[in-house]
Amino acid sequence: MDVGVPKETKDQEFRVGLTPASVGALTSRHHRVVVESGAGVGAGFSDEDYAQSGGEIVAEAKTAWAQAMVVKVKEPLPAEYDYLRADQLLFTYLHLAAGRGLTERLIESGVSAIAYESVEKDGAFPLLAPMSIIAGRLSVQFGARYLEKQQGGRGVLLGGVPGVSAGKVAILGGGVVGTEAARMAVGLGAQVTIIDISVERLSYLETLFGSRVSLLYSTEDSIAKAVADADLLVGAVLVPGRKAPTLVTKAMVKTMRTGSVMVDVAVDQGGCIETLRVTSHSEPTYEALGVVHYGVPNMPGAVPWTATQALNNSTLPYVLHLADAGLDCLYDKSEVGRGLLSALNVSDYQLVHPAVRAVFPDL
């Protein structure tokens, strides 16, 4: 199969769909890989690295997009919509529940679109997990930065010092993102509270963190109290294939101390905080109601060397399966094939993923 790797166009997105090692794995199986010049530079991979792995370097994005399968990191942006076509397979993160315009364009194009975040295996999401781990850790790293006075924060050191209390971190959601955010916050010495709707998950988190973390069942009251008391609020809520529920209202945000910080990792699925909107790496924060809001949807793009390799470690078996057998592999009853079938979002001019169809029943 001919595989295309275009350069990412999202603001300061330095990850790349395939590493040179992944390209080598494909070319060793006699697949042709076309890489847009400069696609991997931000992640530390030169055109020469790709060429040495058997990749063909091309000057224009349209040439990379002209291949039978296109492997990316982030969803196509409007400038790339014209590259979509009916005989094409697109494999990337899509997050369609938060993007009606993109969903409509994918349907109109006839492309077969498989979303990384929708691939299931034993009830988990293996291609979402590596970026969730990174985003969870970065949420506290960035949150700590924006708590600094020079960044607009209230000047709180999350770890505190002897004689001064540590900062307070409230995390909404105890899944992969929330767990990794808690690891970072606990490591810094912060006072950490995790709120989750699953008693089973809270029990697991208790075995993981013990008394180092306060664990609360999710109710409007428990959320309101935690939000009001937090120096750093982390939104880590995921409902697979659907928009994140709004858990933090404007009224709750008003109760936060001036200079507090909120980071919503769920912003690419619509976000769980009413006052938070999508931002970018170029302009990552804004102030509203006295609180610093951070809403960058592609947080792992800030650490592309780590993130690209972590992503490829998970995606490569699926990429190879698709390259070897095309869409037929979705029905071969293998574990990888079943995972890919679960992630098919758009096919034959139709929206086919049940969860996304529930968000857009008129499409």
Wavefront OBJ file of the C-alpha trace (Angstrom):
o trace
v 0.000 0.000 0.000
v 1.066 3.600 -0.600
v 1.140 5.489 2.710
v 1.332 9.279 3.104
v 2.720 11.211 6.081
v 1.903 14.935 5.791
v 3.301 17.607 8.061
v 0.910 18.594 10.853
v -0.653 22.029 10.386
v -2.295 22.653 13.761
v -0.768 25.549 15.721
v 2.649 24.513 17.056
v 1.887 20.827 16.558
v 5.323 19.246 16.232
v 4.381 15.574 16.438
v 4.400 13.447 13.297
v 2.286 10.462 12.287
v 5.151 8.029 11.701
v 8.709 7.908 13.007
v 11.565 6.810 10.731
v 11.530 3.466 12.556
v 7.836 3.024 11.724
v 8.515 3.969 8.110
v 11.245 1.325 8.058
v 8.807 -1.267 9.386
v 6.439 -0.468 6.524
v 9.034 -0.381 3.753
v 10.507 -3.686 4.949
v 7.085 -5.164 4.144
v 7.266 -3.635 0.661
v 4.923 -0.723 1.332
v 5.691 2.681 -0.164
v 5.817 5.589 2.297
v 5.684 9.199 1.093
v 6.735 11.790 3.687
v 6.249 15.539 3.333
v 9.548 17.373 3.717
v 9.986 18.665 7.260
v 7.162 16.550 8.686
v 9.338 15.123 11.436
v 11.722 17.993 12.124
v 9.816 19.265 15.154
v 9.976 15.810 16.725
v 13.698 15.463 16.058
v 13.575 13.484 12.794
v 15.219 14.834 9.646
v 14.256 14.154 6.043
v 17.476 12.151 5.785
v 16.346 9.940 8.675
v 13.187 9.097 6.755
v 15.046 8.567 3.493
v 17.446 6.151 5.179
v 14.410 4.185 6.388
v 13.113 3.892 2.843
v 10.722 6.842 2.826
v 10.257 9.069 -0.223
v 10.532 12.770 0.614
v 8.163 15.093 -1.244
v 7.973 18.864 -1.224
v 4.205 19.368 -1.124
v 1.520 18.282 1.297
v -0.849 17.376 -1.527
v 1.532 14.635 -2.664
v 1.586 13.039 0.783
v -2.205 13.329 0.925
v -2.541 11.694 -2.506
v -1.632 8.251 -1.132
v -4.061 5.406 -0.416
v -3.647 5.728 3.358
v -2.761 8.893 5.242
v -1.363 8.596 8.765
v -1.474 11.742 10.887
v -1.625 12.850 14.500
v -4.369 15.486 14.607
v -7.602 15.923 12.701
v -7.587 17.578 9.254
v -7.959 21.358 9.361
v -10.084 23.303 6.833
v -7.035 23.990 4.643
v -6.670 20.213 4.245
v -10.308 19.366 3.506
v -9.793 19.421 -0.258
v -7.267 16.593 0.085
v -9.943 14.199 1.378
v -11.417 11.774 -1.151
v -13.524 8.634 -1.452
v -10.749 6.128 -2.214
v -8.680 7.193 0.785
v -8.107 5.768 4.261
v -7.405 8.293 7.029
v -5.917 7.115 10.335
v -5.503 9.818 12.995
v -7.070 11.412 16.071
v -10.451 12.888 15.098
v -12.540 13.727 18.219
v -15.601 14.251 16.017
v -18.058 14.720 18.882
v -16.682 18.233 19.345
v -16.461 19.093 15.626
v -19.599 19.111 13.511
v -17.922 20.930 10.604
v -15.168 18.341 10.300
v -17.679 15.515 10.637
v -19.779 16.907 7.799
v -16.738 17.321 5.565
v -15.529 13.773 6.186
v -18.966 12.420 5.279
v -19.153 14.555 2.123
v -15.696 13.428 0.968
v -16.437 9.708 1.174
v -13.144 9.056 2.982
v -12.847 6.058 5.304
v -11.827 7.658 8.605
v -10.554 5.605 11.537
v -9.962 7.462 14.811
v -7.101 6.576 17.128
v -9.154 7.540 20.178
v -11.932 5.088 19.266
v -9.807 1.943 18.949
v -10.928 -0.455 21.681
v -9.178 -3.441 23.206
v -10.574 -5.308 26.199
v -12.696 -2.315 27.167
v -9.758 0.105 27.064
v -8.505 2.598 24.467
v -4.874 1.690 23.734
v -4.174 4.450 21.203
v -5.633 7.142 23.450
v -3.744 6.000 26.540
v -0.198 7.176 25.667
v -1.318 10.721 24.907
v -3.604 10.697 27.953
v -0.633 9.808 30.133
v 1.381 12.673 28.684
v -1.501 15.169 28.828
v -2.240 14.244 32.433
v 1.337 14.853 33.475
v 1.577 18.063 31.473
v -1.644 19.404 32.996
v 0.073 19.746 36.358
v 3.372 20.864 34.827
v 1.617 23.656 32.929
v -0.694 24.408 35.839
v 2.273 24.901 38.149
v 3.821 27.275 35.609
v 0.715 29.428 35.273
v 0.309 29.650 39.034
v 3.491 31.728 38.982
v 2.808 35.424 39.518
v 4.630 36.452 36.342
v 2.277 34.191 34.358
v -0.863 35.727 35.865
v -1.277 33.228 38.693
v -1.609 33.818 42.416
v 2.006 32.950 43.150
v 1.506 29.560 44.782
v 4.188 26.860 44.879
v 2.283 23.589 44.629
v 4.750 21.737 46.835
v 4.872 24.429 49.500
v 7.851 24.767 51.853
v 8.366 24.057 55.553
v 6.082 26.407 57.453
v 3.862 27.179 54.427
v 1.047 24.916 53.259
v 1.257 23.190 49.887
v -0.984 24.203 47.011
v -4.287 22.435 46.442
v -5.007 20.498 43.249
v -8.517 19.286 42.385
v -8.814 16.710 39.598
v -12.164 15.946 37.981
v -12.012 12.378 36.696
v -9.908 9.479 37.890
v -9.162 7.792 34.566
v -5.788 7.699 32.857
v -5.478 11.497 32.595
v -6.603 12.100 36.160
v -4.371 9.382 37.559
v -1.295 10.755 35.807
v -2.138 14.303 36.883
v -2.368 13.036 40.453
v 1.004 11.271 40.177
v 2.631 14.542 39.151
v 0.846 16.623 41.774
v 1.622 14.151 44.562
v 5.230 14.042 43.402
v 5.440 17.812 43.748
v 4.038 17.611 47.263
v 0.666 19.232 46.563
v -2.566 18.532 48.423
v -4.551 16.481 45.896
v -8.250 15.688 45.577
v -9.647 13.378 42.882
v -13.369 13.292 42.115
v -14.857 10.434 40.119
v -18.294 8.943 39.476
v -17.112 5.326 39.769
v -16.793 3.859 43.252
v -14.792 1.004 41.756
v -12.303 3.454 40.264
v -12.046 5.358 43.541
v -11.241 2.079 45.296
v -8.482 1.400 42.780
v -7.079 4.895 43.287
v -7.039 4.310 47.035
v -4.832 1.262 46.551
v -2.601 3.335 44.277
v -2.212 6.515 46.329
v -3.309 5.588 49.843
v -3.657 8.584 52.139
v -1.661 10.877 49.847
v -4.820 11.761 47.897
v -8.353 12.656 49.000
v -10.933 10.694 47.008
v -14.491 11.974 46.587
v -17.554 10.623 44.837
v -18.770 12.997 42.130
v -21.761 15.112 43.120
v -22.568 18.731 42.371
v -21.787 19.581 45.995
v -18.440 17.767 46.132
v -17.362 19.369 42.862
v -18.411 22.852 44.000
v -16.463 22.585 47.258
v -13.341 21.211 45.585
v -13.409 23.889 42.879
v -13.744 26.703 45.416
v -10.779 25.388 47.397
v -8.448 24.628 44.480
v -5.362 26.543 43.440
v -5.202 24.311 40.346
v -8.250 22.645 38.802
v -7.684 19.867 36.243
v -10.523 18.688 34.000
v -9.906 15.035 33.129
v -13.343 13.784 32.095
v -13.799 11.429 29.136
v -16.969 9.914 27.729
v -15.719 7.891 24.733
v -17.030 9.242 21.440
v -19.190 11.892 23.084
v -18.848 15.462 24.271
v -17.579 15.818 27.807
v -20.288 16.785 30.321
v -20.149 20.277 31.815
v -19.340 19.688 35.474
v -17.984 23.099 36.484
v -20.427 25.968 36.060
v -19.718 29.665 35.755
v -21.102 30.117 39.261
v -18.528 27.639 40.589
v -15.676 29.412 38.795
v -16.702 32.662 40.489
v -15.962 31.057 43.873
v -12.316 30.367 42.986
v -9.568 32.580 44.366
v -8.166 35.247 42.057
v -5.132 33.908 40.225
v -6.155 30.267 40.483
v -5.553 28.150 37.381
v -7.693 25.659 35.474
v -6.474 23.201 32.833
v -9.099 21.224 30.905
v -7.615 18.186 29.189
v -11.119 17.318 27.942
v -11.307 20.481 25.837
v -10.840 18.506 22.605
v -14.104 16.727 23.438
v -15.959 19.932 24.274
v -14.555 20.455 27.762
v -16.061 19.978 31.225
v -15.738 23.595 32.413
v -18.366 26.112 31.309
v -16.063 29.133 31.090
v -13.183 27.418 29.310
v -12.749 27.590 25.541
v -10.183 26.146 23.162
v -6.834 27.970 23.132
v -3.545 27.223 21.358
v 0.133 26.795 22.115
v 0.686 30.300 20.694
v -1.892 31.799 23.075
v -2.409 29.110 25.711
v -4.213 31.050 28.423
v -6.702 33.807 29.077
v -8.175 35.310 32.228
v -11.882 35.077 33.000
v -13.566 35.836 36.320
v -10.106 36.319 37.817
v -9.042 32.752 36.964
v -6.336 31.702 34.483
v -7.881 29.379 31.866
v -5.719 26.912 29.859
v -7.449 25.050 27.021
v -4.863 23.782 24.538
v -6.348 20.673 22.851
v -3.042 19.224 21.632
v -1.028 19.433 24.828
v 1.328 16.526 23.962
v 2.478 18.571 20.962
v 4.621 20.486 23.452
v 6.803 17.407 23.958
v 6.899 15.973 20.414
v 10.032 13.864 20.786
v 8.480 11.895 23.628
v 4.905 12.002 22.352
v 5.600 10.899 18.777
v 7.519 7.829 19.879
v 4.957 6.946 22.549
v 2.169 7.240 19.991
v 3.973 5.140 17.389
v 4.682 2.424 19.943
v 0.915 1.955 20.146
v -0.253 2.750 16.609
v 2.310 0.810 14.552
v 0.654 -2.649 14.800
v -2.589 -1.115 13.549
v -0.860 0.821 10.761
v 0.877 -2.345 9.581
v -2.386 -4.297 9.650
v -4.127 -1.644 7.546
v -1.235 -1.391 5.101
v -1.061 -5.163 4.669
v -4.770 -5.803 4.085
v -6.558 -2.470 3.666
v -10.088 -2.105 5.000
v -10.634 -5.848 4.624
v -8.639 -6.306 7.831
v -11.492 -4.738 9.816
v -13.461 -7.920 9.278
v -10.754 -10.568 9.718
v -11.785 -11.255 13.343
v -8.260 -10.641 14.620
v -7.752 -8.578 17.777
v -6.228 -5.716 15.794
v -8.941 -5.936 13.150
v -11.697 -5.790 15.762
v -10.043 -2.762 17.327
v -9.915 -0.962 13.995
v -13.542 -1.804 13.240
v -14.571 -0.309 16.578
v -12.798 2.907 15.558
v -14.320 3.355 12.099
v -16.039 6.748 12.351
v -16.900 7.543 8.724
v -17.251 5.209 5.740
v -19.025 5.265 2.355
v -20.380 8.795 2.862
v -21.938 7.831 6.198
v -21.283 8.481 9.871
v -21.023 4.954 11.264
v -19.665 5.213 14.811
v -22.611 4.755 17.234
v -21.401 7.205 19.887
v -20.704 9.975 17.378
v -24.008 9.307 15.608
v -25.729 9.874 18.956
v -24.143 13.344 19.082
v -25.168 14.180 15.491
v -28.399 12.205 14.879
v -29.281 14.375 11.871
v -26.124 13.487 9.918
l 1 2 3 4 5 6 7 8 9 10 11 12 13 14 15 16 17 18 19 20 21 22 23 24 25 26 27 28 29 30 31 32 33 34 35 36 37 38 39 40 41 42 43 44 45 46 47 48 49 50 51 52 53 54 55 56 57 58 59 60 61 62 63 64 65 66 67 68 69 70 71 72 73 74 75 76 77 78 79 80 81 82 83 84 85 86 87 88 89 90 91 92 93 94 95 96 97 98 99 100 101 102 103 104 105 106 107 108 109 110 111 112 113 114 115 116 117 118 119 120 121 122 123 124 125 126 127 128 129 130 131 132 133 134 135 136 137 138 139 140 141 142 143 144 145 146 147 148 149 150 151 152 153 154 155 156 157 158 159 160 161 162 163 164 165 166 167 168 169 170 171 172 173 174 175 176 177 178 179 180 181 182 183 184 185 186 187 188 189 190 191 192 193 194 195 196 197 198 199 200 201 202 203 204 205 206 207 208 209 210 211 212 213 214 215 216 217 218 219 220 221 222 223 224 225 226 227 228 229 230 231 232 233 234 235 236 237 238 239 240 241 242 243 244 245 246 247 248 249 250 251 252 253 254 255 256 257 258 259 260 261 262 263 264 265 266 267 268 269 270 271 272 273 274 275 276 277 278 279 280 281 282 283 284 285 286 287 288 289 290 291 292 293 294 295 296 297 298 299 300 301 302 303 304 305 306 307 308 309 310 311 312 313 314 315 316 317 318 319 320 321 322 323 324 325 326 327 328 329 330 331 332 333 334 335 336 337 338 339 340 341 342 343 344 345 346 347 348 349 350 351 352 353 354 355 356 357 358 359 360 361 362 363
